[in-house]
Amino acid sequence: MDRLVTTVRPYAWGSTTAIPELLRIPPTGEPQAELWMGAHPGAPSLTDRGDGPRPLSELIAADPEGELGAPAVRRFGPRLPFLLKLLAAAAPLSLQVHPDLAQAEAGFAAEEARGVPRDAPDRNYRDPNHKPELLCALTPFDGLCGFRDPLHTAELLAALNVDSLKPYADLLHAHPEADALREVLTAVLTAERSAMAGTVTQAAAAAEALAAEPGPYQAAYAAYATLARHCPGDPGVIAAMLLNHIRLQPGEALYLGAGVPHAYVEGLGVEIMANSDNVLRCGLTPKHIDVPELLRVVRFEAGTPAVLRPEAGAGEEEVYETPVDEFRLSRWVRPAGAPPRELDPAAAQILLCTEGTALLHGADGEELTLERGRSAFLRAGERVRLGGECTVFRATTVIPA
């Protein structure tokens, strides 16, 4: 069992208080957006096996099969295929989509062939992997996910009563679903930013007013007004109005597959994703936006986001089911006096305690205590029992039979 020393990423949208409160440490006054747990090369966790702190990525590289298990190495290669995070948003993240695996492989190869540096700000594909992700709320969590039915969005836009939005509402009425969504998103993202600024300002003021009135889109208007306060004049605010607003309650989760436009708005959650940095942005950001590539990757399909709730598994484990193998997120909510439960040792795993105190008992008599916000890495094949009154999230890999 390896206690992890983790890195906090100070992105500007991060909360100054949420992660310190969970860790029960004083806030620094600076944003603390994400706490990373894993072996991502950008900020690998550290652990000490008696010879001083070493990056988890280095330990895995030295003995992939010993750390991850031979089946996982055959399936995903000699690396931990997921990254676990605490994510604390006090301001909106960029509106974005992720490519599927084939798109990521092709895009990465094309940019490699053109000699685009991997750290170039205008690079789209920094690795050849897809980036499905799952976010589980620890507090009420607001986000935007997937396209709303175009006719409902036309209704939402019409209620804003902004003349320059009326052509978009007309397009949403006049064309089949996919065509309508594509045309409006393209029009918004290709318009001159200066020309859109007035539209965004008027739409934001109208959304602020409608957020105070009961109605089917009240919460959505409030979210769009929040976006506009943080990103004044950004056309991404109008693009975001095409998307469903969703509010997760603690314990609920949202899975985001390839091609689904989304943005997190506010809240604290546990996030797990395939180990990739591939992001195509639609707005709400000063970073690079490649509109043609974005439009090629986006799936222009409307629907209502599916809220995931944990399903009962073996030994009181609660599992968040997703269609990918790179990661599997589950949790235990353990009452006082509950007997210790043995963890499946088939693959490497990371345990994160979010409430109470977790007690880990190794087969050799070793014990490890995890307080709130603390985490541990368990090697494949390592037999460990989980005890204590606590809530613990478990991140591991799916190993097909």
C-alpha positions in Angstrom: 0.0 0.0 0.0 1.4 3.4 -1.0 0.2 6.6 0.5 0.1 9.2 -2.3 1.5 12.7 -2.1 -0.6 14.6 -4.6 -0.4 17.8 -6.6 -2.9 20.6 -6.7 -3.4 22.4 -10.0 -4.0 26.2 -9.5 -6.2 26.9 -12.6 -7.9 30.3 -12.5 -11.4 28.8 -12.4 -10.7 26.8 -9.2 -12.3 27.4 -5.8 -10.1 28.9 -3.1 -11.8 27.0 -0.3 -13.4 23.7 -1.5 -10.3 21.5 -1.6 -8.7 23.0 1.6 -12.0 22.4 3.4 -12.0 18.8 2.4 -8.4 18.4 3.4 -8.9 20.4 6.6 -6.0 22.7 5.8 -5.9 26.5 5.7 -6.7 28.0 2.3 -3.8 29.9 0.6 -6.0 32.5 -1.0 -5.1 31.1 -4.4 -7.4 29.0 -6.6 -7.1 25.3 -6.0 -8.8 23.7 -9.0 -7.8 20.1 -9.2 -6.0 17.6 -7.0 -4.5 14.9 -9.2 -4.0 11.3 -8.1 -2.2 9.0 -10.5 0.7 8.7 -12.9 -0.1 11.4 -15.4 3.2 12.9 -16.7 2.0 16.4 -16.0 1.8 15.9 -12.2 2.4 12.3 -11.1 1.7 11.5 -7.5 4.7 10.7 -5.3 5.1 7.8 -2.9 7.9 6.6 -0.7 8.8 2.9 -0.4 11.7 3.4 1.9 14.2 5.1 -0.5 12.7 8.5 -0.6 9.8 10.0 -2.6 9.5 8.8 -6.2 6.9 9.6 -8.9 4.3 6.8 -9.3 4.9 7.0 -13.1 8.6 6.1 -12.5 7.7 3.1 -10.4 5.2 1.9 -13.0 7.7 2.3 -15.8 10.3 0.3 -13.9 7.9 -2.7 -13.4 4.7 -2.3 -15.4 3.4 -5.9 -14.9 4.3 -5.9 -11.2 2.5 -2.6 -10.6 -0.5 -2.9 -13.0 -0.8 -6.6 -13.6 -0.1 -8.4 -16.9 -3.7 -8.3 -18.2 -3.8 -4.5 -17.8 -0.5 -4.1 -19.5 -1.6 -6.3 -22.4 -4.8 -4.3 -22.7 -3.6 -0.7 -22.2 0.1 -0.8 -22.4 2.7 -0.1 -19.6 0.9 2.9 -18.0 -1.9 3.6 -15.6 -4.8 4.1 -18.0 -6.8 6.5 -15.8 -6.4 9.7 -13.8 -8.4 10.4 -10.7 -9.0 14.0 -9.5 -10.8 16.1 -7.0 -12.3 19.0 -9.1 -13.4 22.2 -7.4 -14.9 24.7 -9.8 -15.8 28.2 -8.6 -16.0 29.6 -12.2 -16.9 27.9 -15.5 -14.5 25.7 -17.3 -14.1 26.0 -21.1 -16.9 24.6 -23.3 -15.3 21.5 -24.9 -15.6 18.1 -26.5 -13.3 15.1 -26.6 -12.5 13.0 -29.7 -13.1 9.2 -29.9 -10.2 6.9 -30.1 -10.0 6.7 -33.9 -10.2 10.5 -34.2 -7.5 10.9 -31.5 -5.1 8.5 -33.2 -5.6 10.1 -36.6 -5.3 13.6 -35.3 -2.2 12.9 -33.3 -0.5 11.2 -36.2 -1.4 14.1 -38.6 0.0 16.7 -36.2 3.1 14.6 -35.6 3.6 14.4 -39.3 3.3 18.2 -39.6 5.9 18.6 -36.9 3.6 20.5 -34.5 5.3 20.6 -31.1 3.3 18.7 -28.5 3.2 21.7 -26.2 2.2 24.2 -28.9 -0.8 26.3 -27.8 -2.5 25.6 -31.2 -2.1 21.8 -31.0 -5.4 19.8 -30.8 -4.1 16.3 -30.2 -1.4 15.9 -27.6 -1.6 12.1 -27.4 -3.3 9.3 -29.4 -5.9 8.5 -26.8 -9.5 9.3 -26.2 -10.7 11.0 -23.1 -14.0 9.7 -21.7 -14.7 11.0 -18.2 -17.0 10.6 -15.3 -17.7 13.2 -12.6 -19.4 12.3 -9.3 -20.7 15.2 -7.2 -19.6 15.7 -3.6 -21.6 18.9 -3.4 -24.4 20.2 -5.6 -22.7 20.5 -8.9 -23.8 22.6 -11.9 -22.8 21.8 -15.5 -23.8 21.9 -19.1 -24.0 18.6 -21.1 -25.1 17.7 -24.6 -27.5 19.5 -27.0 -31.0 20.3 -25.9 -33.8 19.5 -28.3 -33.6 22.3 -30.9 -37.3 23.2 -30.6 -36.9 23.7 -26.9 -33.7 25.8 -27.4 -35.6 27.9 -29.9 -38.2 28.5 -27.2 -35.5 29.4 -24.7 -33.8 31.8 -27.1 -37.1 33.4 -28.1 -37.9 34.2 -24.4 -34.7 36.2 -24.2 -36.3 38.7 -26.7 -32.9 39.6 -28.3 -33.3 40.5 -31.9 -29.9 39.2 -33.0 -30.8 35.8 -31.6 -34.0 35.4 -33.6 -32.2 34.1 -36.8 -30.8 31.2 -34.6 -34.2 30.4 -33.2 -35.6 30.4 -36.8 -32.8 28.0 -37.9 -33.6 25.6 -35.0 -37.2 25.5 -36.1 -36.6 25.2 -39.8 -34.1 22.3 -40.2 -33.8 18.7 -39.0 -32.1 18.2 -35.7 -28.5 17.6 -36.7 -28.5 20.2 -39.4 -30.1 22.8 -37.2 -27.6 22.3 -34.4 -24.6 22.3 -36.8 -25.7 25.5 -38.5 -26.3 27.4 -35.4 -23.1 26.3 -33.6 -21.1 27.1 -36.8 -22.7 30.5 -37.1 -22.0 31.4 -33.5 -18.4 30.2 -33.5 -17.5 31.8 -36.9 -19.0 35.2 -36.2 -16.7 38.1 -35.4 -16.3 38.3 -31.7 -16.7 42.1 -31.7 -20.0 41.6 -33.6 -21.2 39.1 -31.1 -20.3 41.1 -28.0 -23.5 43.1 -28.0 -25.6 40.0 -28.5 -23.9 38.3 -25.5 -24.4 41.4 -23.3 -28.1 41.6 -24.2 -28.7 37.9 -23.8 -26.9 37.9 -20.5 -29.0 40.7 -19.1 -32.2 38.9 -20.2 -31.0 35.6 -18.8 -30.3 37.3 -15.4 -33.8 38.6 -15.3 -35.4 35.3 -16.4 -33.4 33.4 -13.8 -35.4 35.3 -11.1 -38.8 34.1 -12.6 -40.3 30.6 -12.2 -40.2 28.6 -15.5 -38.9 25.5 -17.2 -35.5 27.1 -18.0 -35.0 29.1 -14.8 -32.0 27.1 -13.6 -30.5 27.2 -17.2 -30.9 30.9 -17.4 -29.1 31.3 -14.1 -26.2 29.1 -15.4 -25.9 31.2 -18.6 -25.9 34.4 -16.7 -23.1 33.0 -14.6 -21.1 32.2 -17.7 -21.6 35.7 -19.0 -20.4 37.3 -15.7 -17.2 35.3 -15.9 -16.7 35.5 -19.7 -18.2 38.8 -20.8 -18.7 39.1 -24.6 -17.6 35.5 -25.2 -19.6 33.9 -28.1 -19.3 30.7 -26.1 -22.1 32.0 -23.9 -24.4 31.8 -26.8 -23.0 28.4 -27.9 -23.7 27.2 -24.3 -27.3 28.1 -24.7 -27.7 25.1 -27.0 -26.8 22.8 -24.2 -28.7 21.2 -21.4 -28.2 22.5 -17.9 -27.8 19.8 -15.3 -27.5 20.0 -11.5 -26.1 16.9 -9.8 -26.8 16.2 -6.2 -24.1 14.6 -4.0 -23.5 11.0 -5.0 -24.9 11.5 -8.5 -22.6 11.3 -11.5 -22.4 12.3 -15.2 -20.6 10.3 -17.8 -19.2 12.2 -20.8 -18.3 10.3 -24.0 -16.7 11.4 -27.2 -18.2 14.2 -29.2 -20.5 15.5 -26.4 -20.1 19.2 -25.8 -20.0 20.1 -22.1 -18.8 22.5 -19.5 -18.6 22.4 -15.7 -19.9 25.5 -14.0 -19.6 25.2 -10.3 -19.2 22.6 -7.6 -16.9 20.0 -6.0 -16.6 16.5 -7.4 -14.6 13.3 -7.9 -13.6 13.1 -11.5 -12.0 10.1 -13.3 -10.9 10.0 -16.9 -8.8 8.1 -19.4 -5.2 9.3 -19.3 -5.3 11.9 -22.1 -5.0 15.6 -22.7 -7.1 15.8 -25.9 -9.6 18.7 -25.7 -11.3 20.6 -28.5 -12.7 23.9 -27.2 -15.9 25.7 -28.3 -15.6 28.8 -26.1 -15.5 30.3 -22.6 -11.7 30.3 -22.9 -8.8 32.4 -24.2 -7.2 29.2 -25.5 -7.0 27.9 -29.0 -10.3 27.1 -30.8 -10.1 25.1 -34.1 -13.6 25.5 -35.4 -13.3 23.2 -38.4 -11.8 20.4 -36.4 -14.3 20.9 -33.6 -17.2 20.7 -36.0 -15.8 17.4 -37.3 -15.7 15.9 -33.8 -18.9 17.2 -32.3 -21.9 14.8 -32.3 -24.9 16.8 -33.3 -27.4 14.7 -31.4 -29.9 16.1 -28.9 -30.9 14.4 -25.8 -31.4 14.6 -22.0 -28.2 13.9 -20.0 -28.4 10.6 -18.1 -27.7 11.1 -14.4 -25.9 8.0 -13.0 -26.5 6.7 -9.6 -24.4 4.0 -8.0 -25.5 0.4 -8.5 -25.1 -2.2 -5.8 -22.1 -4.5 -6.3 -20.4 -7.2 -4.2 -19.6 -6.5 -0.6 -21.6 -3.3 -0.3 -19.5 -1.7 -3.0 -21.5 0.8 -5.1 -20.5 1.0 -8.8 -20.9 3.8 -11.3 -21.3 1.8 -14.6 -19.8 3.3 -17.8 -19.1 1.8 -21.2 -15.3 2.1 -21.1 -12.6 -0.2 -19.7 -9.9 2.3 -18.9 -11.5 3.2 -15.6 -14.1 2.0 -13.2 -15.3 4.2 -10.3 -17.1 2.9 -7.3 -17.5 3.8 -3.6 -18.2 2.5 -0.2 -20.3 4.4 2.3 -19.3 2.5 5.5 -21.3 3.0 8.8 -19.7 2.6 12.2 -19.0 -1.0 13.2 -19.2 -2.4 9.7 -16.8 -5.3 9.1 -13.8 -4.8 6.9 -14.3 -5.7 3.2 -11.6 -7.2 1.0 -10.9 -5.3 -2.2 -10.7 -7.1 -5.6 -6.9 -7.2 -6.3 -7.2 -8.0 -10.1 -5.9 -4.6 -11.2 -4.1 -1.6 -9.7 -6.3 0.8 -7.9 -6.4 4.2 -6.2 -8.5 4.7 -3.0 -9.7 8.2 -2.1 -11.3 9.0 1.3 -13.9 11.8 1.2 -15.5 11.4 4.6 -14.4 9.9 7.9 -11.3 7.8 8.3 -10.5 4.8 6.2 -8.4 2.0 7.6 -6.5 -0.2 5.2 -5.3 -3.6 6.4 -2.7 -5.4 4.3 -2.3 -9.2 4.1 1.1 -8.9 5.7 -0.2 -7.0 8.8 0.6 -3.6 7.3 -1.9 -0.9 8.1 -2.6 2.5 6.5 -4.9 5.3 7.6 -6.5 7.7 5.2 -8.1 10.9 6.4 -10.4 13.0 4.3 -8.9 14.0 1.0 -6.0 11.5 1.3 -5.4 8.6 -1.1 -3.4 5.4 -1.6 -2.2 3.3 -4.5 -2.5 -0.4 -4.4 -0.6 -2.6 -6.8 -2.3 -5.3 -8.8 -2.5 -8.5 -6.7 -2.1 -6.7 -3.4 -4.7 -8.0 -1.0 -6.2 -5.3 1.2 -9.2 -5.0 3.4 -11.1 -1.7 3.8 -12.4 -0.8 7.3 -13.4 2.3 9.3 -16.4 4.6 9.3 -15.9 6.4 6.0 -16.8 7.2 2.4 -14.1 5.9 0.0 -14.0 6.1 -3.7 -12.2 3.4 -5.6 -10.7 3.9 -9.0 -9.5 0.9 -11.0 -9.4 -0.6 -14.4 -11.9 -3.1 -16.0 -10.1 -6.3 -16.9 -12.3 -8.3 -19.4 -12.7 -11.9 -18.6 
